Amino acid sequence: MTVQRPDSWKDQRGPFDIIGDVHGCARELEKLLEKLGYTLKSRGPRGTRTTRIAHPNGRKVIFVGDLVDRGPASMDVLRLAMQGEADDTSRCVIGNHDDKFLRWLMGRDVQVSSSLKTTIKETKQEKRKFLNQARAYLESLPGHLILDDGRLIVAHAGLPEKFHGIESRQSRAFAMYGETTGQTDDLGFPIRRDWARNYTGTPTVVHGHVAEKKVRHKNNVWCLDTGVVYGGKLTALRWPEEEIVQVKAKRDWFPNPRWN
């Protein structure tokens, strides 16, 4: 399966529901989709369930990436996203956690962090056929998507205008990780530059990646990662309405010293 072109959905005008970092929080995702008006049809027990989604008004879901890691049900989230891709009811861009899990599935030498361990643990209950399908799906995900005739850009960590429509190694790295200084803070987290501070592009850019307790919106850039896996909220941005819809986390699933 080849990587999707960033403009593969350029002529899709929505309406869309853009959902922030899910990180394996499948129950919260289902609850948010229901709140957004989607019907969910699930088959199989939790942990191996397949869920199909549909909206009576034809709305479609766009995931900002980081489907996996840290939460309790990464495989259920993957299955829902993969089924949505097959049914043409959702699209997703690659997140840095999705990419690292993909590299692990490919047998690459990756550092198995505490975040990745939660996903690897789930794979032990899976059949090889599903893991091969998951690998093919993750390999196909683009670094960013161009939607609504170019009025909307979705990338996991955001994307400055100079990279819009370009699927290169440099643009893909920025889309997954943002712009870092190469230094870390006193908690060991990478120090990132605020690229959105200087954004003057016409397209609206929607991303996740940096968990904050409130939705951040400035210079036509939205950040939707509101830390559901840390006990925060799972957030969706309705497009073109620019309306925020949220559900609270069932619990704190993974420790984060910044959220104490």
JOKA-V106448 format. One record per helix or strand of 3 or more residues. SS is the DSSP state (H for helix, E for strand). FROM is the first residue (numbers start at 0). LEN is the number of residues. Records with the same first field share a line. If there is no record, write none. Layout:
SS = FROM-LEN  FROM-LEN
This chain:
E = 15-4  37-6  49-6  59-4  89-4  143-4  151-4  179-5  189-3  203-4  215-3  220-3  232-7  242-6
H = 25-10  73-14  95-10  113-10  127-13  147-3  160-3  168-9  194-4  227-3  256-3
